[in-house]
Each structure stands twice: as structure tokens, then as C-alpha cells.
């Protein structure tokens, strides 16, 4: 009798636990809000004809390691279009990049690039970010108009989130 009751209780617990897993966010989502990333510029209407990114600026997710603004996925290819007329924020020798998250995920590293040059890397050691995250990054010897690629490498998947910010460095 005890075994039947224990089995019934375990079955109910398993069903309830699976329901909580089903309603939890499946993955993290985030993008740079300031200086405005390409996603932010599309979502705010500053750049037209951006496609789905207008409604999902936080969803540029692809395999780790890409150096493309869309992470190499086909869905948000517009983010790679250099002829799109992306507004460039005027910045100095250092820039504070501010991320916003609609869902948070354990983080391995944050990386910032201009071209193939790694400007900065921040190791979060698997910590989950809060609702926002900021990093102050030196622009090194770069001047003029540049595109900064930011890559948020999540700790427990093979994916990363990508955000490109167009800047004019004075």
C-alpha cells in the first residue's frame, strides 16, 4: 500500500515539475540598447525595412564564434547590410555598452570586436546576469566610423547572442 501511494505521489510530482519546466524561458535573449545597436535602431524605427528584428531585437542567437552582426543565421541577414545607413553614435576613446535582457542565461564570456581585433573580453564564469549589464570598453587605436560586434557567449549552450553597434570614435 505504501509503495502505491509513494509511486502515485512521485508520478504527480514528476508531472508538476515538467509543467514548470515547460513554462520557463527556453533560452536567454538580449541586445545592446545603448549606444543603440542595429537591433535597437530597427526596433525604434530609426532604420526602416528591417524585417522581423523590429519585433525581436533580443533574438539574434546563433552558434558561438561568428563575427557577423546576425551571428551567421539567415533570419536577421539585414543586420549585416553595411549599405543600410545605420546611424553611428558619437563616442570617445572608451564606450560603455548597455545590454538589456528579456530572458537571462548563465554567461561564459562577453566579447567586443572591431573587425578581427578583440577589444575586450569579460568572463562571468557561468553567472546569470541581472535585467541589465554594462561593460566599459577601450576603443584602442581605432578612430572614425567603426562597427563594434558584441558577442554574449552563454555558458550552458553552444550558442551566443550578437549585437552590432555603429560608432564614430573621436
FIPA-208251 format. One record per residue (C-alpha): residue in one letter; x negated, y negated, z; residue number from 1. Coordinates in Angstrom, 3 decimals. Last residue first. Layout:
REM residues N
REC  semi         X         Y         Z  vextor
REC     a         X         Y         Z     NUM
...
This chain:
REM residues 170
REC  semi         X         Y         Z  vextor
REC     x   -36.640   -60.817   -31.822     170
REC     x   -35.151   -57.371   -32.458     169
REC     x   -32.115   -57.292   -34.731     168
REC     x   -30.041   -54.302   -33.723     167
REC     x   -27.895   -51.567   -35.258     166
REC     x   -26.847   -48.960   -32.711     165
REC     x   -26.473   -45.300   -33.594     164
REC     x   -24.738   -42.786   -31.311     163
REC     x   -25.096   -39.025   -31.218     162
REC     x   -23.812   -36.364   -28.844     161
REC     x   -25.787   -33.164   -28.395     160
REC     x   -25.063   -29.496   -28.803     159
REC     x   -26.647   -26.143   -27.918     158
REC     x   -24.613   -26.002   -24.716     157
REC     x   -25.302   -26.132   -20.967     156
REC     x   -27.565   -29.145   -20.566     155
REC     x   -26.054   -31.691   -22.944     154
REC     x   -28.503   -33.645   -25.075     153
REC     x   -27.384   -37.267   -25.436     152
REC     x   -29.094   -38.660   -28.540     151
REC     x   -29.441   -42.373   -29.234     150
REC     x   -30.486   -43.488   -32.709     149
REC     x   -31.642   -47.100   -32.879     148
REC     x   -31.221   -48.791   -36.255     147
REC     x   -33.567   -51.688   -36.933     146
REC     x   -33.396   -55.289   -38.157     145
REC     x   -36.410   -57.339   -37.183     144
REC     x   -39.181   -56.205   -34.858     143
REC     x   -40.603   -52.871   -33.685     142
REC     x   -43.773   -52.899   -31.564     141
REC     x   -42.173   -51.112   -28.622     140
REC     x   -38.399   -51.524   -28.441     139
REC     x   -38.505   -50.915   -24.691     138
REC     x   -35.437   -49.090   -23.359     137
REC     x   -33.152   -49.831   -20.425     136
REC     x   -30.733   -46.965   -19.880     135
REC     x   -27.130   -47.203   -18.702     134
REC     x   -24.536   -44.548   -17.849     133
REC     x   -20.773   -44.776   -17.482     132
REC     x   -17.974   -42.620   -16.015     131
REC     x   -20.568   -40.771   -13.919     130
REC     x   -23.139   -38.478   -15.470     129
REC     x   -23.397   -34.754   -14.622     128
REC     x   -26.880   -33.702   -13.576     127
REC     x   -28.683   -30.975   -15.538     126
REC     x   -32.201   -32.294   -15.001     125
REC     x   -31.333   -35.884   -15.939     124
REC     x   -34.457   -36.359   -18.053     123
REC     x   -34.725   -39.780   -19.716     122
REC     x   -36.562   -40.132   -23.017     121
REC     x   -37.760   -43.354   -24.593     120
REC     x   -38.871   -44.922   -27.873     119
REC     x   -39.300   -41.696   -29.843     118
REC     x   -40.534   -42.747   -33.271     117
REC     x   -39.106   -40.743   -36.183     116
REC     x   -36.898   -43.610   -37.332     115
REC     x   -36.205   -45.744   -34.292     114
REC     x   -35.424   -43.266   -31.552     113
REC     x   -33.770   -43.057   -28.121     112
REC     x   -33.425   -39.800   -26.176     111
REC     x   -31.196   -38.804   -23.235     110
REC     x   -32.012   -35.483   -21.636     109
REC     x   -30.511   -32.340   -20.093     108
REC     x   -27.090   -33.584   -19.081     107
REC     x   -24.212   -31.765   -17.408     106
REC     x   -21.035   -32.883   -19.129     105
REC     x   -18.599   -35.740   -18.764     104
REC     x   -15.329   -36.423   -20.549     103
REC     x   -14.132   -39.760   -21.936     102
REC     x   -17.577   -41.165   -21.381     101
REC     x   -19.035   -44.647   -21.779     100
REC     x   -22.706   -45.308   -22.552      99
REC     x   -24.488   -48.612   -22.010      98
REC     x   -27.804   -49.263   -23.737      97
REC     x   -30.001   -51.854   -22.041      96
REC     x   -32.439   -53.309   -24.541      95
REC     x   -36.045   -54.401   -24.145      94
REC     x   -38.085   -56.576   -26.515      93
REC     x   -35.106   -58.860   -27.182      92
REC     x   -31.736   -58.179   -28.792      91
REC     x   -29.468   -59.632   -31.469      90
REC     x   -26.726   -57.104   -32.234      89
REC     x   -26.536   -55.920   -35.830      88
REC     x   -23.170   -55.642   -37.585      87
REC     x   -22.972   -52.585   -39.874      86
REC     x   -22.524   -53.593   -43.500      85
REC     x   -21.576   -50.144   -44.834      84
REC     x   -24.637   -49.857   -47.087      83
REC     x   -26.530   -47.795   -44.487      82
REC     x   -23.907   -45.027   -44.689      81
REC     x   -24.927   -42.521   -41.983      80
REC     x   -21.911   -43.307   -39.769      79
REC     x   -19.605   -42.635   -42.724      78
REC     x   -20.621   -38.950   -42.501      77
REC     x   -18.300   -38.517   -39.492      76
REC     x   -16.799   -35.117   -40.331      75
REC     x   -19.787   -33.626   -42.173      74
REC     x   -21.968   -32.791   -39.176      73
REC     x   -25.630   -33.822   -39.281      72
REC     x   -25.666   -35.607   -35.928      71
REC     x   -23.469   -38.379   -37.335      70
REC     x   -26.171   -41.023   -36.898      69
REC     x   -28.785   -38.646   -38.285      68
REC     x   -31.985   -37.677   -36.443      67
REC     x   -30.724   -34.193   -35.611      66
REC     x   -32.283   -32.106   -32.847      65
REC     x   -29.337   -30.755   -30.890      64
REC     x   -26.394   -29.328   -32.824      63
REC     x   -23.464   -31.662   -33.374      62
REC     x   -21.117   -33.973   -31.493      61
REC     x   -19.892   -37.382   -32.632      60
REC     x   -16.631   -37.283   -30.653      59
REC     x   -16.694   -40.407   -28.473      58
REC     x   -15.698   -42.807   -31.255      57
REC     x   -12.550   -40.726   -31.803      56
REC     x    -9.727   -42.943   -33.067      55
REC     x   -11.773   -45.155   -35.396      54
REC     x   -14.161   -42.224   -35.984      53
REC     x   -11.400   -40.592   -38.000      52
REC     x   -12.098   -42.673   -41.117      51
REC     x   -14.455   -45.649   -41.069      50
REC     x   -12.690   -47.809   -43.638      49
REC     x   -13.313   -51.145   -41.910      48
REC     x   -16.101   -52.401   -39.642      47
REC     x   -15.300   -54.861   -36.837      46
REC     x   -12.083   -52.897   -36.209      45
REC     x   -12.844   -52.166   -32.540      44
REC     x   -13.096   -48.399   -33.165      43
REC     x   -15.413   -48.911   -36.143      42
REC     x   -17.767   -51.235   -34.257      41
REC     x   -17.741   -48.886   -31.265      40
REC     x   -18.662   -45.915   -33.484      39
REC     x   -21.475   -47.891   -35.119      38
REC     x   -22.745   -48.671   -31.649      37
REC     x   -21.941   -51.942   -29.929      36
REC     x   -24.704   -53.202   -27.628      35
REC     x   -22.895   -51.990   -25.763      34
REC     x   -20.305   -49.206   -26.046      33
REC     x   -22.687   -46.316   -26.628      32
REC     x   -20.826   -43.038   -27.064      31
REC     x   -19.322   -40.215   -25.048      30
REC     x   -17.587   -36.865   -25.057      29
REC     x   -18.165   -33.797   -22.976      28
REC     x   -16.708   -30.436   -23.765      27
REC     x   -13.767   -28.191   -23.079      26
REC     x   -12.009   -30.550   -20.682      25
REC     x   -10.135   -28.530   -18.029      24
REC     x    -6.599   -27.349   -18.856      23
REC     x    -7.582   -23.812   -19.879      22
REC     x    -9.985   -23.380   -16.952      21
REC     x    -7.205   -24.228   -14.511      20
REC     x    -4.863   -21.717   -16.188      19
REC     x    -7.564   -19.039   -16.037      18
REC     x    -7.800   -19.522   -12.271      17
REC     x    -4.028   -19.078   -11.864      16
REC     x    -4.058   -15.842   -13.898      15
REC     x    -7.050   -14.460   -11.985      14
REC     x    -5.479   -15.361    -8.632      13
REC     x    -2.241   -13.589    -9.605      12
REC     x    -4.157   -10.465   -10.573      11
REC     x    -6.190   -10.584    -7.355      10
REC     x    -2.985   -10.879    -5.313       9
REC     x    -1.387    -7.917    -7.106       8
REC     x    -4.512    -5.801    -6.663       7
REC     x    -4.673    -6.653    -2.952       6
REC     x    -0.986    -5.817    -2.529       5
REC     x    -1.396    -2.524    -4.363       4
REC     x    -4.532    -1.679    -2.373       3
REC     x    -2.792    -2.421     0.911       2
REC     x     0.000     0.000     0.000       1
